Amino acid sequence: MVDGVEYQADKYSGGGSTNSTQDSVVGGQLYQTERYGSFKYEVPVTANGKYTVKLHFAEIDKTSAGSRKFSVAVEGNTVVNDLDIYAEVGHDVGYTETFADIAVNDGSVTIELIKGVESPTIAGFAIFSNDGELDTTVTPDPLPDFSKYSAYTQQYTEKTVINSNHATGHVGEFFFTHWKDGGSTSLTVDPNGEFSVTWQGGGYNYVGGPGWHYGDEKRVIGYRLNNDSGASYIALYGWGYDKTMPTSNAAHLVEYYILQRWSYDPSQGATAGKTFTSDGVQYSTYRSTRQQQPSINGRSTFYQYWSKPAQPQALGQDHKIVFADHVKAWADNGWILPNTNNLDASDDPTYQVLAVEVFNPGSNGTASGRVWNATP
């Protein structure tokens, strides 16, 4: 809350990525989160007329004057030119600009952040009608606290290359996982969701890719694969976990794969389930059991749920995965997916990523593409 105003979660934005800091920021919690990048907000208001727009900023990343400058336009008119937050107030200090008598004729206030030196940033905003009544407030959602996970690195704001054996983190808004039990691999992730995985031949297992730190049954995943030189699997990959169930029940922990491309058939030795169609693609379902194998909760016994298309999905085309269709199909088999949105496991959150997996690769290879949230 700032000046008696309680700020809502981030919405109405187009583009950009969110970030947060655990630092204490002068001005309070509002200024610990940001949306940055090239983006704008289209904020609906209750009626056409004149409004007052209050913009909140804080420099939670840069530590010198001149390292970030940007402009802001409201309703098509530039109201802030070459703002350098650090030069105005320094690092980790809230800063506010207020603009009155903003005329709105189309039912929404457009706030556009315009790149100058480095990407623009905003901590939140409030919109008041001309009689002083609060109309709309927004602040970006903070990330959960991942400090319990030793593998979690940080939230990167630029393209990042990961080479370590086990690492997770965020690049912009995208969570990533990068896990291997040997060998040589690297994962490159861009804040826009572009990624590439390279591997060398050898006797080891690797899985990694970008996505989200939690699964969401309502999520529709969009993706495009540019190349694949022989990955064992490329799949929507994630976990569900129910800490209230006994660990002796393999259903307490589920590793799921919605295959899109593969060079190894996972149905061998698995229990077959129903066949169904989602977004025009026919899938068959399978379940297998892993006994005391690595997982997000240490070595455990758990189920694997699989959805496998009739044919590998084509490179160079946009595709969609409707996650809810797969959860329903597994449930129709009696295979219930446990909670996919929690931080209860010991080693990793119940993430959901577009993953590339290789095991015992016979030669060097690479796979690349882009993932995005296509939820309507």
VOPAGU-2260 file (C-alpha; in pm, 1 decimal, decimal comma):
REM VOPAGU-2260
SITE   aa  ch    i         X         Y         Z
SITE  MET   A    0       0,0       0,0       0,0
SITE  VAL   A    1     129,4     347,7     -95,0
SITE  ASP   A    2     -39,1     669,3      24,8
SITE  GLY   A    3    -342,5     469,1     133,7
SITE  VAL   A    4    -380,0     298,4    -205,8
SITE  GLU   A    5    -369,6     -82,1    -228,0
SITE  TYR   A    6    -218,0    -201,2    -555,4
SITE  GLN   A    7    -351,9    -498,8    -751,5
SITE  ALA   A    8    -158,1    -771,0    -933,9
SITE  ASP   A    9     -13,0    -689,8   -1275,8
SITE  LYS   A   10    -253,9    -702,9   -1570,6
SITE  TYR   A   11    -346,6    -516,8   -1890,7
SITE  SER   A   12      16,0    -532,4   -2013,3
SITE  GLY   A   13     138,8    -620,4   -2359,5
SITE  GLY   A   14     500,9    -735,1   -2374,3
SITE  GLY   A   15     783,5    -698,6   -2128,0
SITE  SER   A   16     894,3    -924,4   -1843,6
SITE  THR   A   17     864,0    -910,4   -1465,3
SITE  ASN   A   18    1141,9    -902,4   -1209,5
SITE  SER   A   19    1169,2    -856,0    -834,3
SITE  THR   A   20    1428,8    -794,2    -567,1
SITE  GLN   A   21    1461,3    -904,1    -206,7
SITE  ASP   A   22    1643,6    -577,3    -128,8
SITE  SER   A   23    1475,0    -326,2      98,7
SITE  VAL   A   24    1358,5     -44,8    -129,2
SITE  VAL   A   25    1280,3     301,7       3,9
SITE  GLY   A   26     907,0     353,4     -47,8
SITE  GLY   A   27     800,0       0,4      38,3
SITE  GLN   A   28     706,9    -331,7    -119,2
SITE  LEU   A   29     548,1    -178,8    -429,3
SITE  TYR   A   30     893,1     -78,5    -552,5
SITE  GLN   A   31    1044,1    -426,1    -512,1
SITE  THR   A   32     880,3    -548,2    -834,4
SITE  GLU   A   33     904,7    -423,6   -1191,1
SITE  ARG   A   34     795,0    -485,1   -1547,1
SITE  TYR   A   35    1075,6    -409,7   -1789,3
SITE  GLY   A   36    1135,9    -428,1   -2163,2
SITE  SER   A   37     946,6    -269,1   -2451,4
SITE  PHE   A   38     578,2    -280,5   -2358,8
SITE  LYS   A   39     259,6     -89,6   -2297,3
SITE  TYR   A   40     -53,2    -109,1   -2087,5
SITE  GLU   A   41    -410,1     -73,7   -2218,6
SITE  VAL   A   42    -605,4      -3,4   -1900,3
SITE  PRO   A   43    -986,7       5,0   -1916,4
SITE  VAL   A   44   -1153,8     287,9   -1724,6
SITE  THR   A   45   -1511,7     327,1   -1609,2
SITE  ALA   A   46   -1600,2     608,1   -1852,8
SITE  ASN   A   47   -1446,1     851,0   -2100,2
SITE  GLY   A   48   -1328,8    1176,0   -1948,6
SITE  LYS   A   49   -1022,0    1321,9   -1779,2
SITE  TYR   A   50    -799,5    1120,8   -1546,7
SITE  THR   A   51    -493,5    1161,1   -1329,0
SITE  VAL   A   52    -221,4     899,5   -1385,9
SITE  LYS   A   53      38,0     829,9   -1117,9
SITE  LEU   A   54     345,2     631,5   -1229,9
SITE  HIS   A   55     578,5     457,1    -985,0
SITE  PHE   A   56     939,0     367,2   -1063,0
SITE  ALA   A   57    1247,2     231,6    -886,9
SITE  GLU   A   58    1591,8     139,6   -1014,5
SITE  ILE   A   59    1642,5    -207,5    -863,8
SITE  ASP   A   60    1899,4    -324,9   -1117,9
SITE  LYS   A   61    2133,4     -49,3   -1240,2
SITE  THR   A   62    2387,5     110,9   -1007,6
SITE  SER   A   63    2511,5     415,4   -1198,9
SITE  ALA   A   64    2370,1     725,3   -1364,3
SITE  GLY   A   65    2328,6     701,1   -1740,2
SITE  SER   A   66    2294,9     320,8   -1743,9
SITE  ARG   A   67    1918,8     337,5   -1808,2
SITE  LYS   A   68    1715,5     613,3   -1972,7
SITE  PHE   A   69    1367,2     582,5   -2117,4
SITE  SER   A   70    1051,9     776,1   -2198,8
SITE  VAL   A   71     683,0     728,5   -2120,9
SITE  ALA   A   72     380,5     821,9   -2331,6
SITE  VAL   A   73      25,4     833,3   -2195,1
SITE  GLU   A   74    -259,8     837,6   -2446,8
SITE  GLY   A   75      -5,2     896,0   -2724,8
SITE  ASN   A   76     153,1    1202,7   -2565,4
SITE  THR   A   77     504,7    1185,3   -2423,1
SITE  VAL   A   78     489,3    1276,6   -2055,2
SITE  VAL   A   79     839,1    1162,5   -1949,1
SITE  ASN   A   80    1151,9    1222,4   -2156,6
SITE  ASP   A   81    1480,5    1034,3   -2099,1
SITE  LEU   A   82    1405,2     943,3   -1738,4
SITE  ASP   A   83    1718,3     830,3   -1552,8
SITE  ILE   A   84    1585,7     695,2   -1223,6
SITE  TYR   A   85    1930,3     645,6   -1072,1
SITE  ALA   A   86    2027,6    1003,6   -1152,0
SITE  GLU   A   87    1704,2    1125,7    -990,7
SITE  VAL   A   88    1700,9     922,9    -666,3
SITE  GLY   A   89    1967,4     650,1    -677,4
SITE  HIS   A   90    1942,9     270,6    -640,9
SITE  ASP   A   91    1655,8      96,5    -456,7
SITE  VAL   A   92    1455,6     415,8    -399,5
SITE  GLY   A   93    1094,8     469,2    -509,7
SITE  TYR   A   94    1021,2     755,4    -748,4
SITE  THR   A   95     680,1     887,6    -858,1
SITE  GLU   A   96     555,1    1107,8   -1144,0
SITE  THR   A   97     193,7    1231,7   -1155,5
SITE  PHE   A   98       7,7    1366,0   -1460,9
SITE  ALA   A   99    -332,4    1532,7   -1439,9
SITE  ASP   A  100    -604,7    1604,7   -1695,0
SITE  ILE   A  101    -526,8    1306,7   -1921,7
SITE  ALA   A  102    -812,5    1301,0   -2174,3
SITE  VAL   A  103    -954,7     955,1   -2250,1
SITE  ASN   A  104   -1193,9     908,6   -2540,6
SITE  ASP   A  105   -1168,4     537,0   -2621,0
SITE  GLY   A  106   -1250,5     372,0   -2287,8
SITE  SER   A  107    -892,6     292,4   -2185,9
SITE  VAL   A  108    -570,5     462,5   -2080,4
SITE  THR   A  109    -268,6     368,3   -2290,5
SITE  ILE   A  110      64,7     381,1   -2106,1
SITE  GLU   A  111     361,7     310,3   -2333,2
SITE  LEU   A  112     718,0     257,9   -2209,6
SITE  ILE   A  113     971,7     363,0   -2474,2
SITE  LYS   A  114    1327,2     233,1   -2481,2
SITE  GLY   A  115    1618,5     477,0   -2476,6
SITE  VAL   A  116    1938,2     357,3   -2309,0
SITE  GLU   A  117    1850,4       3,6   -2189,6
SITE  SER   A  118    1496,7    -124,1   -2138,6
SITE  PRO   A  119    1236,1      86,7   -1956,7
SITE  THR   A  120    1097,8     -21,3   -1620,2
SITE  ILE   A  121     790,6      51,8   -1409,9
SITE  ALA   A  122     698,9     -56,5   -1057,2
SITE  GLY   A  123     327,5      22,2   -1078,0
SITE  PHE   A  124      67,2     286,0   -1152,9
SITE  ALA   A  125    -262,6     424,8   -1030,5
SITE  ILE   A  126    -535,6     596,4   -1228,4
SITE  PHE   A  127    -776,7     842,2   -1063,1
SITE  SER   A  128   -1087,8     999,4   -1212,1
SITE  ASN   A  129   -1094,6    1378,9   -1216,5
SITE  ASP   A  130   -1296,0    1389,7    -894,5
SITE  GLY   A  131   -1006,7    1219,9    -717,5
SITE  GLU   A  132   -1165,5     873,6    -690,3
SITE  LEU   A  133    -935,2     575,2    -747,8
SITE  ASP   A  134   -1009,8     399,2   -1078,2
SITE  THR   A  135    -730,3     144,1   -1142,8
SITE  THR   A  136    -409,1      28,2    -977,3
SITE  VAL   A  137    -150,7    -223,4   -1096,1
SITE  THR   A  138     181,1    -359,6    -975,3
SITE  PRO   A  139     378,7    -655,0   -1121,0
SITE  ASP   A  140     349,8    -988,6    -942,3
SITE  PRO   A  141     655,1   -1074,2    -728,7
SITE  LEU   A  142     818,9   -1412,5    -772,9
SITE  PRO   A  143     791,7   -1664,6    -488,2
SITE  ASP   A  144    1091,6   -1718,7    -263,0
SITE  PHE   A  145    1302,0   -1996,1    -419,5
SITE  SER   A  146    1585,3   -1967,8    -166,2
SITE  LYS   A  147    1512,1   -2317,2     -25,3
SITE  TYR   A  148    1633,7   -2468,4    -353,3
SITE  SER   A  149    2011,5   -2496,9    -376,3
SITE  ALA   A  150    1991,6   -2528,9    -755,8
SITE  TYR   A  151    1806,8   -2198,5    -801,7
SITE  THR   A  152    2044,3   -1931,9    -933,0
SITE  GLN   A  153    1871,6   -1598,3    -995,4
SITE  GLN   A  154    1641,2   -1406,2   -1228,9
SITE  TYR   A  155    1845,3   -1304,4   -1530,3
SITE  THR   A  156    1735,0   -1009,8   -1742,5
SITE  GLU   A  157    1933,7   -1093,2   -2057,4
SITE  LYS   A  158    2011,7   -1398,7   -2271,2
SITE  THR   A  159    2184,6   -1654,2   -2049,9
SITE  VAL   A  160    2391,8   -1969,6   -2110,0
SITE  ILE   A  161    2379,2   -2246,0   -1846,2
SITE  ASN   A  162    2641,8   -2522,9   -1830,0
SITE  SER   A  163    2635,9   -2650,2   -1469,3
SITE  ASN   A  164    2508,4   -2995,8   -1371,9
SITE  HIS   A  165    2189,6   -2878,8   -1195,9
SITE  ALA   A  166    2060,9   -2525,5   -1221,5
SITE  THR   A  167    1723,6   -2355,7   -1224,1
SITE  GLY   A  168    1627,3   -1990,0   -1241,2
SITE  HIS   A  169    1442,3   -1733,8   -1449,0
SITE  VAL   A  170    1539,2   -1554,2   -1768,7
SITE  GLY   A  171    1291,1   -1269,6   -1782,4
SITE  GLU   A  172     952,8   -1428,0   -1706,6
SITE  PHE   A  173    1060,7   -1776,2   -1815,5
SITE  PHE   A  174    1167,3   -2034,2   -1560,1
SITE  PHE   A  175    1430,7   -2282,0   -1675,2
SITE  THR   A  176    1564,1   -2614,6   -1556,0
SITE  HIS   A  177    1897,8   -2763,8   -1657,8
SITE  TRP   A  178    1978,1   -3107,0   -1510,8
SITE  LYS   A  179    2231,8   -3371,9   -1607,1
SITE  ASP   A  180    2409,9   -3659,9   -1438,4
SITE  GLY   A  181    2724,9   -3624,7   -1648,3
SITE  GLY   A  182    2842,7   -3535,7   -1997,5
SITE  SER   A  183    2862,7   -3195,6   -2162,9
SITE  THR   A  184    2552,8   -2989,0   -2244,2
SITE  SER   A  185    2453,2   -2623,2   -2247,9
SITE  LEU   A  186    2119,4   -2443,2   -2240,0
SITE  THR   A  187    2074,6   -2093,1   -2381,7
SITE  VAL   A  188    1756,6   -1901,5   -2293,6
SITE  ASP   A  189    1646,1   -1558,1   -2412,3
SITE  PRO   A  190    1388,7   -1344,3   -2225,6
SITE  ASN   A  191    1154,2   -1377,5   -2526,1
SITE  GLY   A  192    1135,6   -1756,0   -2481,8
SITE  GLU   A  193    1385,8   -1852,4   -2750,2
SITE  PHE   A  194    1613,9   -2137,5   -2645,4
SITE  SER   A  195    1873,1   -2382,7   -2769,2
SITE  VAL   A  196    2026,4   -2695,8   -2621,1
SITE  THR   A  197    2356,8   -2841,9   -2739,2
SITE  TRP   A  198    2498,5   -3174,3   -2629,5
SITE  GLN   A  199    2799,0   -3395,4   -2685,1
SITE  GLY   A  200    2783,9   -3769,3   -2727,7
SITE  GLY   A  201    2833,0   -3981,2   -2415,7
SITE  GLY   A  202    2681,4   -4204,0   -2150,8
SITE  TYR   A  203    2463,1   -3968,7   -1949,2
SITE  ASN   A  204    2112,6   -3824,6   -1911,3
SITE  TYR   A  205    2017,8   -3457,9   -1960,5
SITE  VAL   A  206    1686,7   -3271,6   -1945,1
SITE  GLY   A  207    1632,0   -2896,2   -1965,4
SITE  GLY   A  208    1440,3   -2610,2   -2119,8
SITE  PRO   A  209    1234,4   -2296,0   -2051,2
SITE  GLY   A  210     878,1   -2254,5   -1930,4
SITE  TRP   A  211     716,3   -2175,2   -1596,1
SITE  HIS   A  212     797,0   -2253,8   -1232,7
SITE  TYR   A  213     452,7   -2411,4   -1190,4
SITE  GLY   A  214     202,5   -2606,9   -1394,6
SITE  ASP   A  215    -138,8   -2459,2   -1471,1
SITE  GLU   A  216    -420,5   -2678,2   -1600,1
SITE  LYS   A  217    -566,9   -2378,1   -1785,9
SITE  ARG   A  218    -241,6   -2299,8   -1966,1
SITE  VAL   A  219    -212,9   -2335,5   -2342,7
SITE  ILE   A  220     148,3   -2361,3   -2451,5
SITE  GLY   A  221     262,5   -2225,4   -2785,4
SITE  TYR   A  222     593,0   -2329,8   -2936,7
SITE  ARG   A  223     797,5   -2356,3   -3253,4
SITE  LEU   A  224    1097,0   -2585,7   -3301,8
SITE  ASN   A  225    1363,4   -2472,5   -3545,5
SITE  ASN   A  226    1585,0   -2779,2   -3541,6
SITE  ASP   A  227    1626,3   -3116,8   -3373,0
SITE  SER   A  228    1925,8   -3333,0   -3449,4
SITE  GLY   A  229    1818,1   -3639,9   -3257,3
SITE  ALA   A  230    1694,7   -3553,5   -2907,8
SITE  SER   A  231    1553,7   -3852,0   -2721,4
SITE  TYR   A  232    1247,1   -3643,2   -2634,5
SITE  ILE   A  233    1119,7   -3291,4   -2691,1
SITE  ALA   A  234     812,6   -3253,2   -2472,9
SITE  LEU   A  235     605,5   -3038,3   -2245,3
SITE  TYR   A  236     757,5   -3170,9   -1926,7
SITE  GLY   A  237     681,2   -3117,8   -1561,0
SITE  TRP   A  238     585,5   -3252,0   -1222,8
SITE  GLY   A  239     292,5   -3286,2    -987,2
SITE  TYR   A  240     341,4   -3349,2    -615,8
SITE  ASP   A  241     112,1   -3411,0    -319,7
SITE  LYS   A  242     302,1   -3401,9       8,6
SITE  THR   A  243      -3,3   -3529,8     200,3
SITE  MET   A  244       2,6   -3869,5      26,8
SITE  PRO   A  245     227,0   -4149,4     154,0
SITE  THR   A  246     552,1   -4182,5     -37,6
SITE  SER   A  247     483,0   -4554,6     -70,7
SITE  ASN   A  248     206,4   -4461,1    -316,7
SITE  ALA   A  249     372,0   -4383,1    -650,9
SITE  ALA   A  250      79,1   -4151,1    -735,0
SITE  HIS   A  251     203,7   -3893,2    -479,8
SITE  LEU   A  252     463,8   -3775,3    -731,4
SITE  VAL   A  253     416,6   -3768,9   -1109,2
SITE  GLU   A  254     660,6   -3680,4   -1384,9
SITE  TYR   A  255     470,2   -3604,7   -1705,2
SITE  TYR   A  256     568,8   -3582,0   -2069,8
SITE  ILE   A  257     353,0   -3452,1   -2353,8
SITE  LEU   A  258     579,9   -3561,5   -2637,1
SITE  GLN   A  259     616,8   -3356,7   -2952,2
SITE  ARG   A  260     925,7   -3520,7   -3103,8
SITE  TRP   A  261    1122,7   -3829,7   -3002,8
SITE  SER   A  262    1385,7   -4078,3   -3113,0
SITE  TYR   A  263    1306,4   -4332,8   -2839,3
SITE  ASP   A  264     965,0   -4491,9   -2785,6
SITE  PRO   A  265     858,6   -4455,4   -2417,7
SITE  SER   A  266     562,6   -4689,5   -2459,3
SITE  GLN   A  267     788,2   -4994,5   -2430,4
SITE  GLY   A  268     701,2   -5168,7   -2104,7
SITE  ALA   A  269     439,1   -4904,6   -2013,6
SITE  THR   A  270      68,0   -4945,7   -1939,7
SITE  ALA   A  271    -143,3   -4816,6   -2228,7
SITE  GLY   A  272    -438,2   -4585,6   -2174,3
SITE  LYS   A  273    -689,3   -4406,6   -2395,5
SITE  THR   A  274    -630,7   -4238,5   -2731,3
SITE  PHE   A  275    -769,9   -3888,6   -2776,7
SITE  THR   A  276    -741,7   -3579,9   -2997,4
SITE  SER   A  277    -630,3   -3234,6   -2884,9
SITE  ASP   A  278    -588,7   -2931,3   -3112,1
SITE  GLY   A  279    -615,5   -3163,0   -3413,9
SITE  VAL   A  280    -339,1   -3398,6   -3294,5
SITE  GLN   A  281    -412,4   -3761,2   -3201,1
SITE  TYR   A  282    -235,5   -3874,8   -2883,7
SITE  SER   A  283    -200,0   -4212,1   -2710,8
SITE  THR   A  284    -148,0   -4223,1   -2334,2
SITE  TYR   A  285      80,9   -4441,6   -2125,5
SITE  ARG   A  286     187,4   -4480,4   -1763,6
SITE  SER   A  287     512,7   -4619,0   -1631,0
SITE  THR   A  288     668,8   -4648,5   -1285,1
SITE  ARG   A  289    1012,7   -4531,5   -1172,4
SITE  GLN   A  290    1163,4   -4700,1    -868,9
SITE  GLN   A  291    1386,6   -4486,8    -645,4
SITE  GLN   A  292    1505,4   -4257,6    -924,3
SITE  PRO   A  293    1606,8   -3887,3    -919,0
SITE  SER   A  294    1313,3   -3647,6    -897,6
SITE  ILE   A  295    1221,5   -3301,6    -772,9
SITE  ASN   A  296    1192,1   -3461,5    -428,3
SITE  GLY   A  297    1516,8   -3658,0    -404,6
SITE  ARG   A  298    1527,6   -4022,9    -503,6
SITE  SER   A  299    1167,8   -4143,1    -505,5
SITE  THR   A  300     931,3   -4399,3    -647,6
SITE  PHE   A  301     685,2   -4222,4    -876,1
SITE  TYR   A  302     467,3   -4252,0   -1185,2
SITE  GLN   A  303     537,5   -4114,6   -1529,7
SITE  TYR   A  304     237,7   -4008,7   -1741,1
SITE  TRP   A  305     289,3   -3988,7   -2116,7
SITE  SER   A  306      97,0   -3844,7   -2409,7
SITE  LYS   A  307     247,9   -3943,4   -2745,7
SITE  PRO   A  308     127,3   -3810,1   -3082,1
SITE  ALA   A  309      70,3   -4043,7   -3373,4
SITE  GLN   A  310     349,1   -3859,5   -3557,5
SITE  PRO   A  311     632,3   -3628,8   -3445,2
SITE  GLN   A  312     535,9   -3264,1   -3480,0
SITE  ALA   A  313     690,1   -3071,7   -3769,5
SITE  LEU   A  314     983,0   -2833,2   -3739,2
SITE  GLY   A  315     945,4   -2471,0   -3846,8
SITE  GLN   A  316     574,8   -2444,5   -3761,7
SITE  ASP   A  317     379,7   -2299,4   -3469,4
SITE  HIS   A  318     208,1   -2556,7   -3249,0
SITE  LYS   A  319     -15,1   -2555,1   -2940,8
SITE  ILE   A  320     -43,1   -2788,2   -2643,0
SITE  VAL   A  321    -371,7   -2764,7   -2452,8
SITE  PHE   A  322    -260,5   -2893,4   -2114,0
SITE  ALA   A  323    -614,9   -2944,4   -1977,8
SITE  ASP   A  324    -691,2   -3198,9   -2250,6
SITE  HIS   A  325    -404,4   -3418,2   -2136,1
SITE  VAL   A  326    -486,1   -3388,1   -1766,7
SITE  LYS   A  327    -843,0   -3499,3   -1847,9
SITE  ALA   A  328    -728,8   -3789,8   -2065,9
SITE  TRP   A  329    -496,4   -3918,2   -1793,5
SITE  ALA   A  330    -778,2   -3883,0   -1538,2
SITE  ASP   A  331   -1010,4   -4079,2   -1766,7
SITE  ASN   A  332    -759,4   -4364,8   -1730,3
SITE  GLY   A  333    -772,9   -4325,9   -1352,2
SITE  TRP   A  334    -432,8   -4155,1   -1351,3
SITE  ILE   A  335    -477,9   -3842,8   -1140,2
SITE  LEU   A  336    -218,0   -3568,0   -1169,9
SITE  PRO   A  337    -132,5   -3427,1    -825,2
SITE  ASN   A  338     -89,3   -3056,8    -747,4
SITE  THR   A  339     124,8   -2885,1   -1011,0
SITE  ASN   A  340     160,5   -2549,6    -835,5
SITE  ASN   A  341     360,1   -2575,0    -514,6
SITE  LEU   A  342     704,8   -2539,5    -361,5
SITE  ASP   A  343     671,3   -2844,2    -135,9
SITE  ALA   A  344     931,6   -3074,7    -292,4
SITE  SER   A  345    1287,8   -3074,3    -161,0
SITE  ASP   A  346    1487,5   -3007,4    -478,0
SITE  ASP   A  347    1275,4   -2811,2    -728,4
SITE  PRO   A  348     932,1   -2649,9    -768,0
SITE  THR   A  349     662,1   -2830,8    -967,3
SITE  TYR   A  350     776,7   -2664,1   -1287,2
SITE  GLN   A  351     639,3   -2698,6   -1641,1
SITE  VAL   A  352     883,6   -2648,2   -1929,0
SITE  LEU   A  353     931,0   -2726,0   -2296,4
SITE  ALA   A  354    1214,7   -2968,9   -2238,0
SITE  VAL   A  355    1481,5   -3132,4   -2447,5
SITE  GLU   A  356    1596,8   -3467,0   -2308,9
SITE  VAL   A  357    1886,4   -3683,8   -2425,8
SITE  PHE   A  358    2012,4   -4004,2   -2272,5
SITE  ASN   A  359    2327,7   -4182,6   -2379,1
SITE  PRO   A  360    2352,1   -3972,8   -2699,1
SITE  GLY   A  361    2558,7   -4143,5   -2964,9
SITE  SER   A  362    2679,1   -3818,2   -3118,6
SITE  ASN   A  363    2682,3   -3441,4   -3074,2
SITE  GLY   A  364    2357,0   -3260,2   -3138,5
SITE  THR   A  365    2138,5   -2955,7   -3091,2
SITE  ALA   A  366    1773,5   -2857,6   -3063,1
SITE  SER   A  367    1630,0   -2505,3   -3064,5
SITE  GLY   A  368    1304,3   -2314,9   -3078,0
SITE  ARG   A  369    1081,4   -2078,5   -2887,1
SITE  VAL   A  370     805,9   -2123,7   -2627,7
SITE  TRP   A  371     531,6   -1882,5   -2521,1
SITE  ASN   A  372     207,3   -1867,3   -2324,8
SITE  ALA   A  373     -75,6   -1906,5   -2577,1
SITE  THR   A  374    -357,5   -1916,0   -2321,9
SITE  PRO   A  375    -658,3   -1729,1   -2465,9
